[in-house]
Amino acid sequence: MSTSDTLILIPARMASTRLPGKPLADVGGRPMIVEVARRSVAAGIGRVVVATDDESVARAVEAAGFAVVMTRADHASGSDRIFEALGHVDPAGAVTRIVNVQGDLPTIDPDLIRAALALLDDPGVDIGTLAARITLEDERTNPNVVKVVGSPLSPGRQRALYFTRATAPYGEGPLFHHIGLYAYTRRALERFVALPPSVLESREKLEQLRALEAGMRIDVAVVDTVPLGVDTPHDLEKARAILAAEPRTSK
């Protein structure tokens, strides 16, 4: 497929309770949402659009030269937001693959975005996502570190069987930290957002379980690093330090 078939959508909302105004927080001299957009463009896989319900975010994105679309403020999830954005950006249906890159991943490696999308080259896959092997002992039991339980398909690739906040699977062997970046076929995204919240999704507070409970196939690319998700002031300082150590580039 050509890059015209693929759209990267970055949902951004200002209503973070732990880090108010998160999308506009300065990271390396840029608003966080602009840094994520810049890295998404660097993946070179298709058009990049930020989806937001906040005018100040929209202005910052446009001022940096990136595309933005306004969405409703009442969406329950980022998936719902990107689905609305898709309808605005591509009402004719030319886009067949959509990548949802979270707007709080300012250190995301463009290679990781490409890795998630590549999983959709298999026509049997509905959704592609990422995971990294857990190396820190405390992450094995941390409920904030979501684990993917997968069946190996090849070196570096799994088919997801379950996602959980528990320490799983049981027994000897590696555990894998799920990275919340998703690539969808358009058909899969349309089906997903039309489904009601599922039983296990509600129990684990993990939206991707809705897809598994509905029989959708999620494949996982196993990558080497987990990008830093910024949720707290401490995370923000870590992101700033990481970016300060990188070579400075323009847009």
C-alpha beads as a LAMMPS data file, in Angstrom:
LAMMPS data file: protein, C-alpha beads

251 atoms
250 bonds

1 atom types
1 bond types

-500.0 500.0 xlo xhi
-500.0 500.0 ylo yhi
-500.0 500.0 zlo zhi

Masses

1 110.0

Atoms # bond

1 1 1 0.000 0.000 0.000
2 1 1 1.086 3.565 -0.590
3 1 1 1.287 6.262 2.053
4 1 1 -1.998 7.693 0.749
5 1 1 -3.755 4.639 2.218
6 1 1 -2.470 5.336 5.730
7 1 1 -3.370 8.039 8.233
8 1 1 -1.736 8.711 11.602
9 1 1 -4.164 10.283 14.046
10 1 1 -2.994 11.749 17.355
11 1 1 -5.765 12.322 19.918
12 1 1 -5.122 15.193 22.328
13 1 1 -7.263 16.485 25.170
14 1 1 -6.489 19.045 27.852
15 1 1 -8.488 17.463 30.675
16 1 1 -5.687 15.531 32.348
17 1 1 -6.189 15.391 36.118
18 1 1 -2.593 14.474 37.005
19 1 1 -0.942 16.880 34.560
20 1 1 -3.262 19.742 33.556
21 1 1 -2.595 21.207 30.118
22 1 1 -0.465 18.202 29.179
23 1 1 -0.556 18.564 25.355
24 1 1 0.944 22.058 25.581
25 1 1 3.602 21.234 28.183
26 1 1 7.031 22.311 26.959
27 1 1 9.372 19.461 26.002
28 1 1 12.640 20.488 24.405
29 1 1 11.275 23.875 23.377
30 1 1 8.121 22.513 21.727
31 1 1 4.633 21.730 23.003
32 1 1 4.406 18.007 23.708
33 1 1 1.716 17.461 21.081
34 1 1 3.931 19.119 18.447
35 1 1 6.853 16.847 19.351
36 1 1 4.622 13.792 18.937
37 1 1 3.401 15.080 15.577
38 1 1 6.976 15.720 14.470
39 1 1 8.020 12.171 15.316
40 1 1 4.925 10.739 13.649
41 1 1 5.743 12.582 10.426
42 1 1 9.273 11.169 10.646
43 1 1 7.813 7.648 10.434
44 1 1 7.097 8.428 6.780
45 1 1 4.057 6.184 6.489
46 1 1 1.296 8.656 5.698
47 1 1 -0.494 11.855 6.558
48 1 1 -0.437 12.982 10.213
49 1 1 -3.368 14.801 11.833
50 1 1 -3.917 15.827 15.457
51 1 1 -7.483 15.345 16.727
52 1 1 -8.447 17.639 19.600
53 1 1 -11.412 19.330 21.241
54 1 1 -9.353 22.287 22.478
55 1 1 -8.793 25.474 20.495
56 1 1 -5.464 26.251 22.191
57 1 1 -4.095 22.853 21.183
58 1 1 -5.334 23.389 17.635
59 1 1 -3.620 26.771 17.436
60 1 1 -0.312 25.370 18.701
61 1 1 -0.388 22.501 16.213
62 1 1 -1.246 24.750 13.283
63 1 1 1.408 27.287 14.294
64 1 1 4.000 24.513 14.089
65 1 1 2.846 23.627 10.581
66 1 1 0.973 20.405 11.301
67 1 1 -2.597 19.426 10.427
68 1 1 -5.353 19.408 13.043
69 1 1 -9.051 18.567 13.150
70 1 1 -11.537 19.581 15.829
71 1 1 -13.598 16.850 17.470
72 1 1 -16.338 16.703 20.080
73 1 1 -15.441 17.046 23.743
74 1 1 -17.611 14.185 25.019
75 1 1 -15.722 11.165 23.672
76 1 1 -15.229 8.348 26.155
77 1 1 -11.941 7.216 24.612
78 1 1 -9.198 8.097 22.184
79 1 1 -10.534 5.470 19.784
80 1 1 -13.858 7.264 19.575
81 1 1 -12.055 10.561 19.002
82 1 1 -9.926 9.231 16.149
83 1 1 -12.960 7.622 14.527
84 1 1 -14.750 10.966 14.458
85 1 1 -11.579 12.597 13.119
86 1 1 -11.291 9.961 10.392
87 1 1 -14.764 10.842 9.184
88 1 1 -13.815 14.519 8.954
89 1 1 -10.432 13.971 7.311
90 1 1 -11.365 11.178 4.907
91 1 1 -15.125 10.995 4.351
92 1 1 -14.635 9.291 0.974
93 1 1 -12.952 6.263 2.547
94 1 1 -9.632 6.381 0.692
95 1 1 -7.716 5.638 3.902
96 1 1 -7.677 1.934 4.741
97 1 1 -5.167 1.878 7.631
98 1 1 -5.172 4.152 10.668
99 1 1 -2.478 4.454 13.335
100 1 1 -3.469 5.863 16.712
101 1 1 -0.407 7.474 18.307
102 1 1 -1.080 8.750 21.811
103 1 1 -0.367 12.448 22.235
104 1 1 1.623 11.924 25.456
105 1 1 4.503 9.953 23.894
106 1 1 7.036 12.708 23.151
107 1 1 9.985 10.292 22.998
108 1 1 8.328 7.814 20.601
109 1 1 10.754 6.319 18.084
110 1 1 9.325 6.544 14.540
111 1 1 10.470 2.951 14.008
112 1 1 7.903 1.806 16.571
113 1 1 5.104 3.448 14.604
114 1 1 6.264 1.639 11.471
115 1 1 6.470 -1.661 13.354
116 1 1 2.827 -1.487 14.456
117 1 1 1.625 -0.645 10.960
118 1 1 3.634 -3.460 9.361
119 1 1 1.529 -6.017 11.251
120 1 1 -1.444 -5.088 9.055
121 1 1 0.375 -6.424 5.989
122 1 1 -1.113 -9.771 7.061
123 1 1 -4.718 -9.590 5.812
124 1 1 -5.904 -11.663 8.766
125 1 1 -4.884 -9.011 11.295
126 1 1 -7.458 -6.468 12.470
127 1 1 -5.291 -4.480 14.892
128 1 1 -1.546 -4.189 15.369
129 1 1 0.126 -3.081 18.576
130 1 1 3.451 -3.274 20.414
131 1 1 5.075 -4.788 23.483
132 1 1 8.522 -4.959 25.051
133 1 1 9.987 -7.624 27.304
134 1 1 9.846 -6.622 30.981
135 1 1 13.314 -6.336 32.491
136 1 1 12.562 -4.582 35.798
137 1 1 11.323 -6.855 38.560
138 1 1 8.880 -4.342 40.043
139 1 1 7.089 -3.981 36.691
140 1 1 6.073 -7.641 36.799
141 1 1 3.636 -6.954 39.646
142 1 1 2.778 -3.311 38.910
143 1 1 -0.902 -3.047 37.834
144 1 1 -0.094 0.141 35.916
145 1 1 2.169 -1.886 33.642
146 1 1 -0.249 -3.705 31.339
147 1 1 0.908 -7.153 30.254
148 1 1 0.089 -8.813 26.971
149 1 1 -0.325 -12.576 26.992
150 1 1 0.455 -13.725 23.491
151 1 1 1.118 -16.835 21.454
152 1 1 4.400 -16.568 19.514
153 1 1 3.978 -16.547 15.745
154 1 1 7.604 -15.851 14.854
155 1 1 10.612 -14.195 16.493
156 1 1 9.428 -10.741 17.476
157 1 1 5.739 -11.322 16.746
158 1 1 2.844 -12.629 18.816
159 1 1 -0.885 -13.064 18.483
160 1 1 -2.542 -11.468 21.507
161 1 1 -4.678 -13.780 23.621
162 1 1 -5.291 -11.437 26.545
163 1 1 -4.239 -8.148 28.141
164 1 1 -4.119 -7.789 31.912
165 1 1 -2.909 -5.702 34.817
166 1 1 -2.077 -8.893 36.700
167 1 1 1.237 -10.731 36.587
168 1 1 0.671 -13.076 33.670
169 1 1 1.217 -15.594 32.304
170 1 1 2.087 -17.742 35.316
171 1 1 5.308 -19.744 35.466
172 1 1 8.823 -19.393 34.174
173 1 1 9.422 -17.220 31.165
174 1 1 9.322 -13.621 30.001
175 1 1 6.524 -11.129 30.580
176 1 1 5.712 -8.413 28.054
177 1 1 4.834 -4.778 28.721
178 1 1 2.077 -3.617 26.387
179 1 1 2.655 -0.312 24.592
180 1 1 -0.608 1.505 23.866
181 1 1 -0.063 2.376 20.216
182 1 1 -2.491 0.836 17.727
183 1 1 -2.737 0.339 13.978
184 1 1 -6.230 -0.503 12.705
185 1 1 -7.679 -1.509 9.408
186 1 1 -10.501 0.886 8.689
187 1 1 -13.013 -1.944 8.872
188 1 1 -11.681 -2.995 12.288
189 1 1 -11.868 0.538 13.686
190 1 1 -15.432 0.957 12.421
191 1 1 -16.424 -2.332 14.041
192 1 1 -14.588 -1.613 17.277
193 1 1 -16.187 1.752 18.019
194 1 1 -19.642 0.320 17.257
195 1 1 -19.264 -2.353 19.948
196 1 1 -20.494 -1.740 23.495
197 1 1 -17.959 -1.946 26.336
198 1 1 -17.282 -5.592 27.142
199 1 1 -17.290 -7.428 30.451
200 1 1 -13.532 -7.942 30.676
201 1 1 -12.819 -4.450 29.359
202 1 1 -14.868 -2.999 32.198
203 1 1 -13.232 -5.240 34.779
204 1 1 -9.595 -4.673 33.734
205 1 1 -10.167 -1.091 32.518
206 1 1 -8.467 -2.036 29.235
207 1 1 -10.264 -0.992 26.069
208 1 1 -8.444 -3.452 23.801
209 1 1 -10.162 -6.389 25.515
210 1 1 -13.363 -5.312 23.773
211 1 1 -11.781 -6.275 20.468
212 1 1 -10.567 -9.650 21.710
213 1 1 -13.935 -10.501 23.258
214 1 1 -15.540 -9.738 19.900
215 1 1 -13.218 -12.196 18.158
216 1 1 -10.986 -9.616 16.491
217 1 1 -7.362 -10.514 15.865
218 1 1 -4.660 -8.370 17.486
219 1 1 -1.035 -9.055 16.584
220 1 1 1.856 -7.696 18.622
221 1 1 5.313 -6.629 17.451
222 1 1 7.887 -7.152 20.188
223 1 1 10.222 -4.155 20.265
224 1 1 13.287 -3.259 22.287
225 1 1 12.118 -0.169 24.158
226 1 1 9.032 1.256 25.838
227 1 1 8.412 4.914 24.950
228 1 1 7.872 7.184 27.925
229 1 1 4.230 8.013 28.490
230 1 1 3.869 11.376 30.232
231 1 1 1.162 11.296 32.899
232 1 1 2.697 13.159 35.843
233 1 1 5.053 16.097 36.505
234 1 1 7.789 13.539 37.236
235 1 1 7.250 11.919 33.818
236 1 1 7.427 15.351 32.223
237 1 1 10.832 16.027 33.761
238 1 1 12.080 12.632 32.558
239 1 1 10.886 13.398 29.024
240 1 1 12.633 16.758 29.083
241 1 1 15.870 15.099 30.154
242 1 1 15.626 12.478 27.404
243 1 1 14.971 15.084 24.736
244 1 1 17.748 17.345 26.031
245 1 1 20.179 14.510 25.419
246 1 1 19.080 14.031 21.810
247 1 1 20.541 15.973 18.860
248 1 1 18.363 19.022 18.255
249 1 1 16.465 18.971 14.982
250 1 1 14.039 21.292 13.262
251 1 1 10.498 20.364 12.286

Bonds

1 1 1 2
2 1 2 3
3 1 3 4
4 1 4 5
5 1 5 6
6 1 6 7
7 1 7 8
8 1 8 9
9 1 9 10
10 1 10 11
11 1 11 12
12 1 12 13
13 1 13 14
14 1 14 15
15 1 15 16
16 1 16 17
17 1 17 18
18 1 18 19
19 1 19 20
20 1 20 21
21 1 21 22
22 1 22 23
23 1 23 24
24 1 24 25
25 1 25 26
26 1 26 27
27 1 27 28
28 1 28 29
29 1 29 30
30 1 30 31
31 1 31 32
32 1 32 33
33 1 33 34
34 1 34 35
35 1 35 36
36 1 36 37
37 1 37 38
38 1 38 39
39 1 39 40
40 1 40 41
41 1 41 42
42 1 42 43
43 1 43 44
44 1 44 45
45 1 45 46
46 1 46 47
47 1 47 48
48 1 48 49
49 1 49 50
50 1 50 51
51 1 51 52
52 1 52 53
53 1 53 54
54 1 54 55
55 1 55 56
56 1 56 57
57 1 57 58
58 1 58 59
59 1 59 60
60 1 60 61
61 1 61 62
62 1 62 63
63 1 63 64
64 1 64 65
65 1 65 66
66 1 66 67
67 1 67 68
68 1 68 69
69 1 69 70
70 1 70 71
71 1 71 72
72 1 72 73
73 1 73 74
74 1 74 75
75 1 75 76
76 1 76 77
77 1 77 78
78 1 78 79
79 1 79 80
80 1 80 81
81 1 81 82
82 1 82 83
83 1 83 84
84 1 84 85
85 1 85 86
86 1 86 87
87 1 87 88
88 1 88 89
89 1 89 90
90 1 90 91
91 1 91 92
92 1 92 93
93 1 93 94
94 1 94 95
95 1 95 96
96 1 96 97
97 1 97 98
98 1 98 99
99 1 99 100
100 1 100 101
101 1 101 102
102 1 102 103
103 1 103 104
104 1 104 105
105 1 105 106
106 1 106 107
107 1 107 108
108 1 108 109
109 1 109 110
110 1 110 111
111 1 111 112
112 1 112 113
113 1 113 114
114 1 114 115
115 1 115 116
116 1 116 117
117 1 117 118
118 1 118 119
119 1 119 120
120 1 120 121
121 1 121 122
122 1 122 123
123 1 123 124
124 1 124 125
125 1 125 126
126 1 126 127
127 1 127 128
128 1 128 129
129 1 129 130
130 1 130 131
131 1 131 132
132 1 132 133
133 1 133 134
134 1 134 135
135 1 135 136
136 1 136 137
137 1 137 138
138 1 138 139
139 1 139 140
140 1 140 141
141 1 141 142
142 1 142 143
143 1 143 144
144 1 144 145
145 1 145 146
146 1 146 147
147 1 147 148
148 1 148 149
149 1 149 150
150 1 150 151
151 1 151 152
152 1 152 153
153 1 153 154
154 1 154 155
155 1 155 156
156 1 156 157
157 1 157 158
158 1 158 159
159 1 159 160
160 1 160 161
161 1 161 162
162 1 162 163
163 1 163 164
164 1 164 165
165 1 165 166
166 1 166 167
167 1 167 168
168 1 168 169
169 1 169 170
170 1 170 171
171 1 171 172
172 1 172 173
173 1 173 174
174 1 174 175
175 1 175 176
176 1 176 177
177 1 177 178
178 1 178 179
179 1 179 180
180 1 180 181
181 1 181 182
182 1 182 183
183 1 183 184
184 1 184 185
185 1 185 186
186 1 186 187
187 1 187 188
188 1 188 189
189 1 189 190
190 1 190 191
191 1 191 192
192 1 192 193
193 1 193 194
194 1 194 195
195 1 195 196
196 1 196 197
197 1 197 198
198 1 198 199
199 1 199 200
200 1 200 201
201 1 201 202
202 1 202 203
203 1 203 204
204 1 204 205
205 1 205 206
206 1 206 207
207 1 207 208
208 1 208 209
209 1 209 210
210 1 210 211
211 1 211 212
212 1 212 213
213 1 213 214
214 1 214 215
215 1 215 216
216 1 216 217
217 1 217 218
218 1 218 219
219 1 219 220
220 1 220 221
221 1 221 222
222 1 222 223
223 1 223 224
224 1 224 225
225 1 225 226
226 1 226 227
227 1 227 228
228 1 228 229
229 1 229 230
230 1 230 231
231 1 231 232
232 1 232 233
233 1 233 234
234 1 234 235
235 1 235 236
236 1 236 237
237 1 237 238
238 1 238 239
239 1 239 240
240 1 240 241
241 1 241 242
242 1 242 243
243 1 243 244
244 1 244 245
245 1 245 246
246 1 246 247
247 1 247 248
248 1 248 249
249 1 249 250
250 1 250 251
